[in-house]
């Protein structure tokens, strides 16, 4: 049999094999039969060229030994996530972020108990040193919520207590918004900052479509951001 008709792992190209679950088959009037599969270890938009049946006596090895992985199969961290911080995440992502942390995303070769680790999740938890930015694409829901009177809220920690936003892709040019010490600084108390739509519009114009798709955080000391969202007008950060 030809190499492409078998499950041989020795192939003359980069075509790989994945074991997937066939969810359903739909007969599309335009495209013909369409197969919907789940559990695919592929990047989005990766084409699937061929399908083969799952053969239990060759594709399944339930008695195989997992080596060192057997010892950590049930390993998980006990996660303590304060409710007031968890509330900053969209409700549909709260269970997922706890599960991610339970899996211990720290590098396995590092076990420095004095070191602070960070992990990006749904646009949250980014960190950097002084005067450096860590950008994230503004989610569509944030862009849609940026209207007059709206407030971009940031929960963070920083060495100096300062925090502001950088809009590097703005049509008006590279903009730093709400910088401490300016005529219209961000309302912040060292752990929580509010930057108004009007502050953004004063530098980037009131046409949100010209603000660019990237928003970055910056401070004049080492900093870490835990959450960014849009809410109603600011009142007090005390």
Residue frames as a rotation matrix with the C-alpha (Angstrom) as fourth column:
UNK 1
0.574 0.819 0.000 0.00
0.819 -0.574 0.000 0.00
0.000 0.000 -1.000 0.00
UNK 2
0.069 -0.522 0.850 1.11
0.434 -0.752 -0.497 3.58
0.898 0.403 0.175 -0.63
UNK 3
-0.759 -0.482 -0.438 2.49
0.592 -0.229 -0.773 5.69
0.273 -0.846 0.459 2.20
UNK 4
-0.847 0.467 0.255 -0.48
-0.495 -0.867 -0.056 8.09
0.195 -0.174 0.965 1.99
UNK 5
0.072 0.901 -0.428 -3.02
-0.472 0.409 0.781 5.26
0.879 0.146 0.454 2.26
UNK 6
0.134 -0.101 -0.986 -1.60
0.671 0.741 0.015 4.02
0.729 -0.664 0.167 5.55
UNK 7
0.980 0.197 0.032 -0.93
0.097 -0.611 0.786 5.42
0.174 -0.767 -0.618 9.00
UNK 8
0.275 -0.956 -0.105 2.81
0.916 0.293 -0.274 5.38
0.293 -0.021 0.956 8.47
UNK 9
0.769 -0.040 -0.638 4.52
0.327 -0.833 0.446 8.19
-0.550 -0.551 -0.628 10.43
UNK 10
-0.339 -0.939 -0.050 7.34
0.319 -0.165 0.933 8.25
-0.885 0.301 0.355 7.87
UNK 11
0.629 0.680 0.377 6.09
0.648 -0.190 -0.738 10.64
-0.430 0.708 -0.560 5.21
UNK 12
-0.253 -0.795 0.551 7.86
0.966 -0.243 0.092 12.71
0.061 0.556 0.829 2.54
UNK 13
-0.293 0.182 0.939 6.09
0.158 -0.959 0.235 15.92
0.943 0.217 0.253 3.61
UNK 14
-0.950 -0.150 0.275 4.72
-0.204 -0.371 -0.906 17.73
0.238 -0.916 0.322 6.69
UNK 15
0.000 0.996 -0.084 1.25
-0.562 0.070 0.824 16.19
0.827 0.047 0.560 6.63
UNK 16
-0.844 -0.314 0.434 0.41
-0.526 0.326 -0.786 15.00
0.106 -0.892 -0.440 10.14
UNK 17
-0.386 0.709 -0.591 -2.11
0.282 0.700 0.656 12.64
0.878 0.086 -0.470 11.70
UNK 18
-0.768 0.233 0.597 -4.70
-0.628 -0.460 -0.627 13.45
0.129 -0.857 0.500 14.36
UNK 19
-0.727 0.606 -0.322 -7.25
0.623 0.780 0.062 11.30
0.289 -0.156 -0.945 16.13
UNK 20
-0.876 0.445 0.186 -10.56
-0.462 -0.885 -0.061 13.21
0.137 -0.139 0.981 16.14
UNK 21
-0.578 0.786 0.218 -14.20
0.360 0.485 -0.797 12.75
-0.732 -0.382 -0.564 17.06
UNK 22
-0.865 0.380 0.328 -16.68
0.259 -0.222 0.940 12.83
0.430 0.898 0.094 14.18
UNK 23
-0.820 0.556 -0.138 -19.51
-0.148 -0.438 -0.887 15.05
-0.553 -0.706 0.441 15.45
UNK 24
0.277 0.946 0.170 -21.83
0.089 0.150 -0.985 14.98
-0.957 0.288 -0.043 12.45
UNK 25
-0.780 -0.396 0.485 -22.06
0.502 0.068 0.862 14.79
-0.374 0.916 0.146 8.67
UNK 26
0.107 0.795 -0.597 -24.01
0.026 -0.603 -0.798 17.47
-0.994 0.070 -0.085 6.78
UNK 27
-0.209 -0.082 0.974 -24.93
0.941 0.254 0.223 17.41
-0.266 0.964 0.024 3.10
UNK 28
-0.192 0.039 -0.981 -24.36
0.066 -0.996 -0.052 20.97
-0.979 -0.074 0.188 1.91
UNK 29
0.743 0.588 0.319 -26.02
0.349 0.065 -0.935 21.98
-0.570 0.806 -0.157 -1.36
UNK 30
0.846 -0.449 -0.287 -23.00
-0.531 -0.670 -0.518 24.01
0.040 0.591 -0.806 -2.46
UNK 31
-0.033 -0.991 0.131 -20.03
-0.999 0.028 -0.041 22.09
0.037 -0.132 -0.991 -1.01
UNK 32
0.065 0.107 -0.992 -21.40
-0.313 0.946 0.082 18.56
0.947 0.306 0.095 -0.86
UNK 33
0.693 0.207 -0.691 -20.85
0.486 0.573 0.660 16.31
0.532 -0.793 0.296 2.18
UNK 34
0.045 -0.650 0.759 -19.23
-0.483 -0.679 -0.553 18.19
0.874 -0.342 -0.344 5.09
UNK 35
0.270 -0.063 -0.961 -17.73
0.651 0.748 0.134 16.48
0.710 -0.661 0.243 8.12
UNK 36
0.461 -0.086 0.883 -17.64
-0.563 -0.798 0.216 18.25
0.686 -0.597 -0.416 11.50
UNK 37
0.255 -0.482 -0.838 -14.91
0.558 0.781 -0.280 17.00
0.790 -0.396 0.468 13.85
UNK 38
0.834 0.000 0.552 -13.80
-0.424 -0.639 0.641 17.86
0.353 -0.769 -0.533 17.39
UNK 39
0.788 -0.568 0.238 -10.61
0.009 0.396 0.918 17.43
-0.616 -0.721 0.316 19.39
UNK 40
0.763 -0.507 0.400 -8.33
0.542 0.168 -0.823 18.40
0.351 0.845 0.403 16.50
UNK 41
0.401 -0.710 -0.579 -4.78
0.488 -0.369 0.791 19.44
-0.775 -0.600 0.199 17.45
UNK 42
-0.146 -0.360 0.921 -4.52
0.975 -0.211 0.072 21.89
0.168 0.909 0.382 14.55
UNK 43
-0.830 -0.100 -0.549 -4.24
0.187 -0.977 -0.104 25.64
-0.525 -0.189 0.830 14.11
UNK 44
0.205 0.955 -0.214 -7.38
0.115 -0.241 -0.964 27.42
-0.972 0.173 -0.159 12.92
UNK 45
0.621 0.202 -0.757 -7.87
-0.672 -0.359 -0.648 27.26
-0.402 0.911 -0.087 9.12
UNK 46
-0.574 -0.803 0.156 -5.55
-0.620 0.552 0.558 24.24
-0.534 0.224 -0.815 8.74
UNK 47
0.096 0.657 -0.748 -6.93
-0.958 0.265 0.110 22.15
0.271 0.706 0.655 5.86
UNK 48
-0.087 -0.035 0.996 -7.84
-0.436 0.900 -0.006 18.48
-0.896 -0.435 -0.093 6.35
UNK 49
-0.417 -0.222 -0.882 -6.92
-0.906 0.020 0.423 16.49
-0.077 0.975 -0.209 3.26
UNK 50
-0.382 0.188 -0.905 -8.03
-0.304 0.899 0.315 13.00
0.873 0.395 -0.286 4.11
UNK 51
0.103 0.431 0.896 -10.02
-0.993 0.088 0.072 10.95
-0.048 -0.898 0.437 6.62
UNK 52
-0.530 -0.288 -0.797 -9.49
-0.329 0.937 -0.120 7.38
0.782 0.198 -0.591 7.77
UNK 53
0.591 0.784 -0.189 -11.52
-0.146 0.335 0.931 5.14
0.794 -0.522 0.312 10.08
UNK 54
-0.040 -0.524 0.851 -10.50
-0.991 -0.091 -0.102 4.67
0.131 -0.847 -0.516 13.70
UNK 55
0.321 0.051 -0.946 -9.33
-0.198 0.980 -0.015 1.09
0.926 0.192 0.325 14.19
UNK 56
0.791 0.096 0.604 -9.36
-0.589 -0.147 0.795 0.19
0.165 -0.984 -0.060 17.90
UNK 57
0.903 -0.418 0.102 -6.95
0.335 0.831 0.445 -2.75
-0.271 -0.367 0.890 17.77
UNK 58
0.113 -0.912 0.393 -4.23
0.934 -0.037 -0.355 -0.63
0.339 0.408 0.848 16.14
UNK 59
-0.058 -0.099 0.993 -5.05
0.151 -0.984 -0.090 2.96
0.987 0.145 0.072 17.13
UNK 60
0.630 0.330 0.703 -5.67
-0.618 -0.335 0.711 2.33
0.470 -0.883 -0.008 20.84
UNK 61
-0.156 -0.731 -0.664 -3.06
0.188 0.638 -0.746 1.14
0.970 -0.241 0.038 23.34
UNK 62
0.648 0.543 0.533 -4.76
-0.361 -0.397 0.844 1.28
0.670 -0.740 -0.061 26.77
UNK 63
0.910 -0.314 -0.269 -2.02
0.410 0.606 0.681 -0.84
-0.050 -0.731 0.681 28.39
UNK 64
0.241 -0.864 0.442 0.83
0.498 -0.281 -0.821 1.42
0.833 0.418 0.362 27.29
UNK 65
0.227 -0.270 -0.936 2.98
0.945 -0.169 0.279 2.98
-0.234 -0.948 0.217 30.05
UNK 66
0.876 0.218 0.431 3.21
0.337 -0.915 -0.223 6.74
0.346 0.341 -0.874 30.35
UNK 67
-0.107 -0.994 -0.012 6.66
0.673 -0.064 -0.737 6.84
0.732 -0.086 0.676 31.94
UNK 68
-0.864 -0.321 -0.388 7.29
0.503 -0.524 -0.687 9.90
0.017 -0.789 0.615 34.13
UNK 69
-0.700 0.640 0.317 3.99
-0.413 -0.725 0.551 11.44
0.582 0.255 0.772 33.02
UNK 70
0.027 0.729 -0.684 2.04
0.375 0.627 0.683 8.84
0.927 -0.275 -0.256 35.04
UNK 71
-0.430 -0.288 -0.856 3.43
0.892 0.007 -0.451 10.32
0.136 -0.958 0.253 38.26
UNK 72
-0.881 0.064 -0.468 1.99
0.077 -0.958 -0.276 13.79
-0.466 -0.280 0.839 37.51
UNK 73
-0.723 0.626 0.291 -1.18
0.492 0.172 0.854 12.82
0.485 0.760 -0.432 35.67
UNK 74
0.318 0.912 -0.261 -3.41
0.823 -0.129 0.553 14.04
0.470 -0.390 -0.792 38.53
UNK 75
-0.537 -0.605 -0.588 -1.20
0.813 -0.556 -0.170 16.99
-0.224 -0.569 0.791 39.54
UNK 76
0.167 0.575 0.801 -3.04
0.599 -0.705 0.381 20.28
0.783 0.416 -0.462 39.98
UNK 77
-0.881 -0.444 0.167 -2.53
0.183 -0.643 -0.744 23.45
0.437 -0.624 0.647 41.99
UNK 78
-0.035 0.845 -0.533 -5.02
0.993 -0.032 -0.117 24.55
-0.116 -0.533 -0.838 44.62
UNK 79
-0.595 -0.168 0.786 -6.12
0.497 -0.845 0.196 27.96
0.631 0.508 0.587 43.31
UNK 80
-0.086 0.539 -0.838 -7.28
0.862 -0.381 -0.334 30.70
-0.499 -0.751 -0.432 45.67
UNK 81
-0.655 -0.050 0.754 -8.81
0.595 -0.650 0.473 33.46
0.466 0.759 0.455 43.55
UNK 82
-0.773 0.373 -0.512 -10.28
0.257 -0.554 -0.792 36.38
-0.579 -0.744 0.332 45.57
UNK 83
-0.018 0.891 0.454 -13.85
0.911 0.202 -0.361 36.98
-0.413 0.407 -0.815 44.45
UNK 84
0.600 0.266 -0.755 -13.36
0.084 -0.959 -0.271 40.75
-0.796 0.099 -0.597 43.95
UNK 85
-0.392 -0.772 -0.500 -10.56
-0.574 -0.220 0.789 40.03
-0.719 0.596 -0.357 41.45
UNK 86
-0.765 0.168 0.622 -12.33
0.458 0.820 0.343 37.14
-0.452 0.547 -0.705 39.74
UNK 87
0.248 0.954 -0.171 -15.30
0.574 -0.287 -0.767 39.46
-0.781 0.092 -0.618 39.19
UNK 88
-0.015 -0.329 -0.944 -13.20
-0.509 -0.810 0.290 41.45
-0.861 0.485 -0.155 36.72
UNK 89
-0.949 -0.302 0.087 -13.27
-0.104 0.563 0.820 38.53
-0.296 0.770 -0.566 34.28
UNK 90
-0.304 0.870 -0.389 -16.29
-0.858 -0.072 0.509 37.98
0.415 0.488 0.768 32.03
UNK 91
0.212 0.468 0.858 -18.53
-0.863 0.502 -0.061 35.41
-0.459 -0.727 0.510 33.70
UNK 92
0.959 0.242 -0.147 -18.05
-0.283 0.804 -0.523 32.88
-0.008 0.543 0.840 30.91
UNK 93
0.346 -0.909 -0.231 -14.24
-0.211 0.165 -0.963 32.96
0.914 0.383 -0.135 31.40
UNK 94
0.258 -0.255 0.932 -14.03
-0.947 -0.257 0.191 32.61
0.191 -0.932 -0.308 35.20
UNK 95
0.823 0.065 0.565 -14.12
-0.258 0.928 0.268 28.83
-0.507 -0.366 0.780 35.33
UNK 96
0.859 -0.498 0.117 -11.60
0.345 0.395 -0.851 28.64
0.378 0.772 0.511 32.50
UNK 97
0.297 -0.805 0.514 -9.03
-0.499 -0.590 -0.635 30.95
0.814 -0.068 -0.577 34.11
UNK 98
0.383 -0.128 0.915 -9.14
-0.876 0.264 0.403 28.93
-0.294 -0.956 -0.011 37.35
UNK 99
0.922 -0.015 0.386 -8.65
0.101 0.974 -0.203 25.72
-0.373 0.226 0.900 35.38
UNK 100
0.677 -0.720 0.155 -5.66
0.060 -0.156 -0.986 27.22
0.734 0.676 -0.063 33.53
UNK 101
0.132 -0.633 0.763 -4.02
-0.868 -0.445 -0.219 28.17
0.478 -0.633 -0.608 36.84
UNK 102
0.665 0.160 0.730 -4.71
-0.571 0.738 0.359 24.71
-0.481 -0.655 0.582 38.28
UNK 103
0.951 -0.295 0.092 -2.62
0.283 0.711 -0.644 23.26
0.125 0.639 0.759 35.45
UNK 104
0.504 -0.788 -0.352 0.39
0.240 -0.264 0.934 25.25
-0.830 -0.556 0.056 36.73
UNK 105
0.950 -0.053 0.307 1.52
0.295 -0.157 -0.942 27.19
0.098 0.986 -0.133 33.62
UNK 106
0.588 -0.807 -0.043 4.93
-0.655 -0.507 0.559 27.94
-0.474 -0.301 -0.828 35.15
UNK 107
0.255 -0.590 -0.766 7.95
-0.718 0.415 -0.559 26.47
0.648 0.692 -0.318 33.32
UNK 108
0.932 0.178 -0.317 8.62
0.022 0.843 0.537 23.00
0.362 -0.507 0.782 34.74
UNK 109
0.183 -0.956 -0.231 12.35
0.743 0.288 -0.605 23.73
0.644 -0.061 0.762 35.04
UNK 110
-0.575 -0.340 0.744 11.78
-0.160 -0.846 -0.509 26.74
0.803 -0.412 0.432 37.33
UNK 111
0.339 0.660 -0.670 10.76
0.651 0.350 0.674 26.38
0.679 -0.665 -0.311 40.95
UNK 112
-0.790 -0.601 0.120 11.86
0.383 -0.637 -0.669 29.68
0.478 -0.483 0.734 42.46
UNK 113
-0.028 0.859 -0.512 9.33
0.989 0.100 0.113 30.37
0.148 -0.503 -0.852 45.23
UNK 114
-0.200 -0.101 -0.975 10.45
0.491 -0.871 -0.011 34.03
-0.848 -0.481 0.224 45.44
UNK 115
-0.978 -0.207 0.015 9.83
0.104 -0.425 0.899 34.70
-0.179 0.881 0.437 41.76
UNK 116
-0.128 0.965 -0.230 6.56
-0.263 -0.257 -0.930 36.22
-0.956 -0.058 0.287 40.50
UNK 117
-0.841 -0.099 0.532 5.13
0.423 0.493 0.760 34.48
-0.338 0.864 -0.373 37.44
UNK 118
-0.264 0.784 -0.561 2.52
-0.536 -0.603 -0.591 35.76
-0.802 0.144 0.579 35.03
UNK 119
-0.715 0.124 0.689 0.35
0.561 0.690 0.457 34.30
-0.419 0.713 -0.563 32.31
UNK 120
-0.814 0.457 -0.358 -1.73
-0.570 -0.747 0.342 36.02
-0.111 0.483 0.869 29.63
UNK 121
-0.723 0.661 0.200 -5.37
0.654 0.748 -0.109 34.99
-0.222 0.052 -0.974 29.59
UNK 122
0.188 0.910 0.368 -8.16
0.977 -0.211 0.021 36.68
0.097 0.356 -0.929 27.60
UNK 123
0.227 -0.162 0.960 -6.26
0.317 -0.920 -0.231 39.99
0.921 0.357 -0.157 27.58
UNK 124
0.919 0.130 0.372 -5.58
-0.297 -0.393 0.870 39.96
0.260 -0.910 -0.323 31.33
UNK 125
0.794 -0.592 0.141 -2.44
0.104 0.360 0.927 39.66
-0.599 -0.721 0.347 33.46
UNK 126
0.587 -0.699 0.409 0.32
0.537 -0.041 -0.842 41.37
0.605 0.714 0.351 31.55
UNK 127
0.828 -0.358 -0.431 3.42
0.251 -0.450 0.857 42.83
-0.501 -0.818 -0.282 33.15
UNK 128
0.505 -0.713 0.486 6.62
0.586 -0.131 -0.800 44.68
0.634 0.689 0.352 32.25
UNK 129
-0.227 -0.687 -0.690 9.39
0.956 -0.294 -0.023 46.89
-0.187 -0.665 0.723 33.60
UNK 130
0.059 0.211 -0.976 9.57
0.291 -0.939 -0.186 50.67
-0.955 -0.273 -0.117 33.74
UNK 131
-0.056 0.004 -0.998 8.68
-0.660 -0.750 0.034 52.60
-0.749 0.661 0.045 30.57
UNK 132
-0.976 -0.196 -0.099 7.94
-0.203 0.633 0.747 49.44
-0.084 0.749 -0.657 28.63
UNK 133
-0.143 0.979 -0.149 4.63
-0.975 -0.165 -0.147 48.54
-0.168 0.124 0.978 27.03
UNK 134
-0.908 0.048 0.416 2.82
0.092 0.992 0.087 45.25
-0.408 0.117 -0.905 26.73
UNK 135
-0.614 0.659 -0.434 0.12
-0.785 -0.568 0.248 45.55
-0.083 0.493 0.866 24.10
UNK 136
-0.675 0.499 0.544 -3.05
0.402 0.866 -0.297 43.62
-0.619 0.018 -0.785 23.50
UNK 137
-0.836 0.466 0.291 -5.64
0.170 -0.284 0.943 43.91
0.522 0.838 0.158 20.77
UNK 138
-0.730 0.637 0.248 -8.72
-0.616 -0.455 -0.644 45.66
-0.298 -0.622 0.724 22.05
UNK 139
-0.737 0.543 0.402 -11.57
0.547 0.829 -0.115 43.12
-0.396 0.135 -0.908 22.12
UNK 140
-0.645 0.536 0.544 -14.55
0.388 -0.382 0.838 44.10
0.658 0.752 0.039 19.97
UNK 141
0.326 0.838 -0.437 -16.73
0.838 -0.041 0.545 44.48
0.438 -0.544 -0.716 23.07
UNK 142
-0.104 -0.433 -0.896 -14.35
0.744 -0.631 0.218 47.16
-0.660 -0.644 0.388 24.40
UNK 143
-0.950 -0.244 0.195 -14.34
0.308 -0.631 0.712 49.03
-0.051 0.737 0.674 21.09
UNK 144
-0.295 0.925 0.240 -18.15
0.542 -0.045 0.839 48.91
0.787 0.378 -0.488 20.96
UNK 145
0.429 0.485 -0.762 -18.36
0.897 -0.134 0.421 50.21
0.102 -0.864 -0.493 24.54
UNK 146
-0.568 -0.700 -0.432 -16.07
0.715 -0.680 0.164 53.22
-0.409 -0.216 0.887 23.93
UNK 147
0.108 0.681 0.724 -18.69
0.753 -0.532 0.388 55.97
0.649 0.503 -0.571 23.72
UNK 148
-0.375 -0.234 0.897 -18.87
-0.229 -0.914 -0.334 59.45
0.898 -0.331 0.290 25.30
UNK 149
0.343 0.460 0.819 -19.08
-0.877 -0.156 0.455 59.10
0.337 -0.874 0.349 29.06
UNK 150
0.895 -0.050 -0.442 -17.53
0.108 0.988 0.106 55.63
0.432 -0.143 0.891 29.08
UNK 151
0.480 -0.750 0.456 -14.53
-0.868 -0.330 0.371 54.82
-0.128 -0.574 -0.809 31.25
UNK 152
0.377 -0.488 -0.788 -11.67
-0.121 0.817 -0.564 52.38
0.918 0.308 0.249 30.63
UNK 153
0.721 -0.071 0.689 -10.91
-0.693 -0.060 0.718 50.80
-0.010 -0.996 -0.093 34.00
UNK 154
0.191 -0.773 -0.605 -7.65
-0.228 0.565 -0.793 49.06
0.955 0.290 -0.069 34.86
UNK 155
0.954 -0.061 0.293 -6.75
-0.274 0.214 0.938 47.01
-0.120 -0.975 0.187 37.92
UNK 156
0.509 -0.856 -0.087 -2.99
0.093 0.155 -0.983 46.89
0.856 0.493 0.159 38.39
UNK 157
0.809 -0.434 -0.396 0.01
0.369 -0.150 0.917 47.16
-0.457 -0.888 0.038 40.65
UNK 158
0.566 -0.690 0.452 3.11
0.375 -0.273 -0.886 49.26
0.734 0.671 0.104 40.00
UNK 159
-0.191 -0.767 -0.613 6.20
0.948 0.018 -0.319 50.41
0.256 -0.642 0.723 41.88
UNK 160
-0.961 -0.234 0.147 5.24
0.212 -0.965 -0.153 54.08
0.178 -0.116 0.977 41.58
UNK 161
-0.418 0.886 -0.198 1.46
0.375 -0.030 -0.926 53.71
-0.827 -0.462 -0.320 41.69
UNK 162
-0.250 0.283 -0.926 1.12
-0.697 -0.716 -0.031 55.23
-0.672 0.638 0.376 38.21
UNK 163
-0.469 0.136 0.873 -0.59
0.559 0.811 0.174 53.65
-0.684 0.569 -0.456 35.22
UNK 164
-0.023 0.511 -0.859 -1.70
-0.588 -0.702 -0.402 54.95
-0.808 0.496 0.317 31.82
UNK 165
0.528 0.321 0.786 -2.62
0.404 0.719 -0.565 53.73
-0.747 0.616 0.250 28.38
UNK 166
-0.511 -0.681 -0.524 -0.62
-0.329 -0.408 0.851 53.92
-0.794 0.608 -0.015 25.17
UNK 167
0.644 0.723 0.251 -2.32
0.067 0.274 -0.960 53.95
-0.762 0.635 0.128 21.76
UNK 168
-0.319 -0.947 -0.042 0.54
0.027 -0.053 0.998 53.11
-0.947 0.318 0.042 19.33
UNK 169
-0.641 0.090 0.763 -1.65
0.734 0.366 0.573 52.62
-0.227 0.926 -0.300 16.25
UNK 170
0.244 0.789 -0.564 -3.70
0.506 -0.600 -0.620 55.80
-0.827 -0.134 -0.546 16.53
UNK 171
0.438 -0.009 0.899 -4.09
0.868 -0.255 -0.425 57.75
0.233 0.967 -0.103 13.28
UNK 172
0.962 -0.046 0.271 -3.13
-0.104 -0.974 0.203 60.85
0.255 -0.223 -0.941 15.27
UNK 173
0.044 -0.999 -0.031 0.20
-0.468 0.007 -0.884 59.22
0.883 0.053 -0.467 16.07
UNK 174
-0.316 -0.262 -0.912 1.68
0.566 0.719 -0.403 57.44
0.761 -0.644 -0.078 19.09
UNK 175
0.072 0.476 0.877 -0.34
-0.453 -0.768 0.454 58.58
0.889 -0.429 0.160 22.09
UNK 176
-0.750 -0.197 -0.631 0.11
0.485 0.484 -0.728 58.20
0.449 -0.853 -0.267 25.85
UNK 177
-0.063 0.883 0.466 -3.23
-0.091 -0.470 0.878 58.81
0.994 0.013 0.110 27.56
UNK 178
0.842 0.539 0.027 -3.87
-0.040 0.012 0.999 59.74
0.539 -0.842 0.032 31.17
UNK 179
-0.006 -0.938 -0.345 -0.22
0.570 0.281 -0.773 60.15
0.822 -0.201 0.533 32.18
UNK 180
0.568 0.133 -0.812 0.38
0.808 -0.275 0.520 61.26
-0.154 -0.952 -0.264 35.75
UNK 181
-0.297 -0.705 -0.645 1.59
0.569 -0.672 0.473 64.86
-0.767 -0.227 0.601 35.94
UNK 182
-0.778 0.096 0.621 -0.29
0.544 -0.392 0.742 66.05
0.315 0.915 0.253 32.83
UNK 183
-0.819 0.497 0.287 -3.13
-0.532 -0.845 -0.053 68.60
0.216 -0.196 0.957 32.81
UNK 184
0.287 0.957 0.035 -5.70
-0.939 0.274 0.209 65.79
0.191 -0.093 0.977 32.73
UNK 185
-0.724 -0.689 -0.008 -4.15
-0.671 0.708 -0.221 62.80
0.158 -0.155 -0.975 34.52
UNK 186
-0.222 0.610 -0.761 -5.81
-0.002 0.780 0.626 59.43
0.975 0.141 -0.171 34.93
UNK 187
0.327 0.405 0.854 -7.81
-0.892 -0.166 0.420 58.92
0.312 -0.899 0.307 38.10
UNK 188
0.276 -0.301 -0.913 -5.80
0.054 0.953 -0.298 56.25
0.960 0.033 0.280 39.94
UNK 189
0.728 0.027 0.685 -5.00
-0.659 -0.249 0.710 55.16
0.190 -0.968 -0.164 43.48
UNK 190
-0.229 -0.929 0.290 -2.11
-0.949 0.279 0.146 52.75
-0.216 -0.242 -0.946 42.92
UNK 191
-0.755 0.014 0.655 -4.18
0.005 1.000 -0.015 49.63
-0.656 -0.008 -0.755 42.27
UNK 192
0.025 0.871 0.491 -7.10
0.873 0.220 -0.435 50.93
-0.487 0.439 -0.755 40.23
UNK 193
-0.814 -0.341 -0.469 -7.18
0.073 -0.862 0.501 53.46
-0.576 0.374 0.727 37.36
UNK 194
0.307 0.903 0.302 -9.95
0.672 0.019 -0.740 55.11
-0.674 0.430 -0.601 35.36
UNK 195
-0.820 -0.511 -0.256 -9.27
0.133 -0.607 0.783 56.71
-0.556 0.609 0.566 31.97
UNK 196
0.054 0.979 -0.198 -12.26
0.024 -0.199 -0.980 58.43
-0.998 0.048 -0.034 30.41
UNK 197
0.319 0.198 0.927 -13.45
0.906 0.223 -0.360 58.40
-0.278 0.954 -0.108 26.83
UNK 198
0.992 0.120 0.044 -12.94
0.128 -0.955 -0.266 62.17
0.010 0.269 -0.963 26.83
UNK 199
0.383 -0.923 -0.044 -9.27
-0.425 -0.218 0.879 61.80
-0.820 -0.318 -0.476 27.79
UNK 200
-0.193 -0.408 0.892 -8.78
0.555 0.705 0.442 59.35
-0.809 0.581 0.091 24.93
UNK 201
0.520 0.512 0.684 -10.70
0.850 -0.230 -0.473 61.52
-0.085 0.827 -0.555 22.46
UNK 202
0.864 -0.205 -0.461 -8.73
-0.102 -0.966 0.238 64.65
-0.494 -0.159 -0.855 23.42
UNK 203
-0.109 -0.989 -0.102 -5.57
-0.501 -0.034 0.865 63.06
-0.858 0.145 -0.492 22.04
UNK 204
-0.775 -0.237 0.585 -6.85
0.226 0.761 0.608 60.51
-0.590 0.604 -0.536 19.52
UNK 205
-0.770 0.616 -0.166 -9.96
-0.549 -0.507 0.665 62.42
0.326 0.603 0.728 18.20
UNK 206
-0.341 0.732 0.590 -13.52
-0.694 0.228 -0.683 61.38
-0.634 -0.642 0.430 18.95
UNK 207
0.478 0.412 -0.775 -13.62
-0.830 0.501 -0.246 58.94
0.287 0.761 0.582 16.03
UNK 208
0.448 -0.279 0.850 -12.99
-0.555 0.659 0.508 55.57
-0.701 -0.699 0.140 17.69
UNK 209
0.939 -0.047 0.340 -12.22
0.270 0.712 -0.648 53.96
-0.211 0.701 0.682 14.32
UNK 210
0.620 -0.755 0.215 -8.98
-0.205 -0.420 -0.884 56.01
0.757 0.504 -0.416 14.20
UNK 211
0.602 -0.364 0.711 -7.71
-0.791 -0.149 0.594 54.80
-0.110 -0.920 -0.377 17.58
UNK 212
-0.378 -0.748 -0.546 -6.18
-0.780 0.574 -0.247 51.61
0.498 0.333 -0.800 16.20
UNK 213
0.545 0.612 -0.573 -6.70
-0.309 0.782 0.541 48.05
0.779 -0.117 0.615 17.30
UNK 214
0.002 -0.640 -0.768 -3.99
0.677 0.566 -0.470 47.94
0.736 -0.519 0.434 19.97
UNK 215
0.724 0.161 0.670 -4.09
-0.380 -0.717 0.584 49.31
0.575 -0.678 -0.458 23.48
UNK 216
-0.001 -0.810 -0.587 -1.00
0.459 0.521 -0.720 49.11
0.888 -0.270 0.371 25.69
UNK 217
0.951 0.242 -0.191 -0.31
0.265 -0.327 0.907 49.73
0.157 -0.914 -0.375 29.37
UNK 218
0.024 -0.974 0.225 2.69
0.453 -0.190 -0.871 51.64
0.891 0.122 0.436 30.70
UNK 219
0.976 0.157 -0.153 4.10
0.209 -0.450 0.868 52.98
0.067 -0.879 -0.472 33.97
UNK 220
0.474 -0.840 0.263 7.33
-0.559 -0.518 -0.647 54.57
0.680 0.160 -0.716 35.19
UNK 221
-0.337 -0.568 0.751 8.15
-0.903 0.420 -0.089 51.56
-0.265 -0.708 -0.654 37.36
UNK 222
-0.975 0.004 -0.223 7.75
-0.065 0.951 0.301 47.79
0.213 0.308 -0.927 37.16
UNK 223
-0.389 0.914 0.112 4.04
-0.875 -0.329 -0.355 47.06
-0.287 -0.237 0.928 36.77
UNK 224
-0.968 0.219 0.122 1.46
0.244 0.932 0.266 44.32
-0.055 0.287 -0.956 36.33
UNK 225
-0.518 0.849 -0.108 -2.08
-0.849 -0.493 0.191 44.60
0.109 0.190 0.976 34.93
UNK 226
-0.849 0.251 0.464 -4.78
-0.011 0.870 -0.492 42.21
-0.527 -0.423 -0.737 36.12
UNK 227
-0.166 0.851 0.497 -7.81
0.898 0.340 -0.281 43.38
-0.408 0.400 -0.821 34.13
UNK 228
-0.936 -0.026 -0.350 -9.09
-0.113 -0.921 0.372 45.98
-0.333 0.388 0.859 31.67
UNK 229
-0.371 0.865 0.338 -12.75
0.926 0.373 0.064 46.71
-0.071 0.337 -0.939 30.93
UNK 230
-0.834 0.187 0.519 -15.16
0.029 -0.925 0.380 49.54
0.551 0.332 0.766 30.06
UNK 231
-0.386 0.725 -0.570 -17.82
0.919 0.252 -0.302 50.86
-0.075 -0.641 -0.764 32.42
UNK 232
0.617 0.726 0.304 -19.96
0.719 -0.677 0.160 53.92
0.322 0.120 -0.939 33.23
UNK 233
0.430 -0.470 0.771 -18.56
-0.089 -0.872 -0.482 57.40
0.899 0.138 -0.416 34.03
UNK 234
-0.402 -0.731 -0.551 -15.92
0.566 0.275 -0.777 57.77
0.719 -0.625 0.303 36.75
UNK 235
0.765 0.604 0.223 -16.79
0.162 -0.515 0.842 58.99
0.623 -0.608 -0.492 40.21
UNK 236
0.524 -0.631 0.572 -13.91
-0.852 -0.389 0.351 58.27
0.001 -0.671 -0.741 42.60
UNK 237
0.268 -0.528 -0.806 -10.95
-0.179 0.795 -0.580 55.90
0.947 0.299 0.119 42.88
UNK 238
-0.405 -0.419 0.813 -10.81
-0.840 -0.182 -0.512 56.13
0.363 -0.889 -0.278 46.66
